[in-house]
Structure formats: C-alpha cells, structure tokens
Amino acid sequence: MTHFLDPGEVDHPLTTNEDWTAFTTEATTPPDILAPATLQRLTEAERTAYDQALED
C-alpha cells in the first residue's frame, strides 16, 4: 500500500517516543460542520468531499 501525504501534512511513524510525542501534541482544527439546509444544497460530489473531510 502506498500512502502519499498532502502538502503540509505531517507524517509521524509512531515507532519512536519522539514521533509519538509529536503525533499526540500536534495541533488539530475541528472541521466546519454545515447546517442541515446547507447540506441539502450540496451536489453529490460536494457532499462526498465534505463527508471525506469529516472522516480525516
């Protein structure tokens, strides 16, 4: 399996204490949650992209 990172994405292999510490202290931002009315206006492709962004 090949895994490619998006630009700016950090990869921590979690195999060392330093990598684990970096992974657990990395700042994250919660995704924007759309209102139900906004969700209904999304196209199928936009909704798929939105759902995938929530999974990340």
Backbone hydrogen bonds in HBPLUS format (Angstrom, degrees):
<---DONOR---> <-ACCEPTOR-->    atom                        ^
c    i                          cat <-CA-CA->   ^        H-A-AA   ^      H-
h    n   atom  resd res      DA  || num        DHA   H-A  angle D-A-AA Bond
n    s   type  num  typ     dist DA aas  dist angle  dist       angle   num
A0009-GLU N   A0006-ASP O   2.93 MM   3  5.36 162.4  1.97 136.4 138.7     1
A0020-TRP N   A0016-THR O   2.95 MM   4  6.21 162.6  1.98 155.1 160.2     2
A0021-THR N   A0017-ASN O   2.91 MM   4  6.06 161.9  1.94 149.6 154.4     3
A0022-ALA N   A0018-GLU O   2.96 MM   4  6.17 158.2  2.01 146.8 152.9     4
A0023-PHE N   A0019-ASP O   2.90 MM   4  6.10 156.6  1.96 147.7 154.2     5
A0024-THR N   A0020-TRP O   2.93 MM   4  6.15 162.9  1.96 154.6 158.4     6
A0025-THR N   A0021-THR O   3.05 MM   4  6.07 135.5  2.26 143.9 154.1     7
A0038-THR N   A0035-ALA O   2.97 MM   3  5.24 121.4  2.32 106.4 121.4     8
A0039-LEU N   A0035-ALA O   2.96 MM   4  6.31 156.8  2.02 157.3 164.9     9
A0040-GLN N   A0036-PRO O   3.10 MM   4  6.36 151.4  2.19 147.3 153.9    10
A0041-ARG N   A0038-THR O   3.09 MM   3  5.25 136.0  2.29 100.8 112.8    11
A0042-LEU N   A0039-LEU O   3.22 MM   3  5.41 156.4  2.28 105.3 112.3    12
A0047-ARG N   A0043-THR O   2.86 MM   4  6.05 159.2  1.91 153.1 158.9    13
A0048-THR N   A0044-GLU O   2.95 MM   4  6.13 155.3  2.01 145.8 152.5    14
A0049-ALA N   A0045-ALA O   3.01 MM   4  6.23 162.4  2.04 147.8 152.2    15
A0050-TYR N   A0046-GLU O   2.88 MM   4  6.06 155.6  1.94 146.7 154.0    16
A0051-ASP N   A0047-ARG O   2.84 MM   4  6.03 165.5  1.86 151.9 155.4    17
A0052-GLN N   A0048-THR O   2.95 MM   4  6.16 157.4  2.00 149.1 155.3    18
A0053-ALA N   A0049-ALA O   2.97 MM   4  6.16 151.4  2.05 143.7 151.5    19
A0054-LEU N   A0050-TYR O   3.06 MM   4  6.39 146.3  2.18 146.7 155.8    20
A0055-GLU N   A0051-ASP O   3.19 MM   4  6.50 139.8  2.37 139.1 149.4    21
A0055-GLU N   A0052-GLN O   3.14 MM   3  5.09 125.3  2.45  93.2 107.1    22
A0056-ASP N   A0052-GLN O   3.25 MM   4  6.57 138.2  2.44 143.7 153.6    23
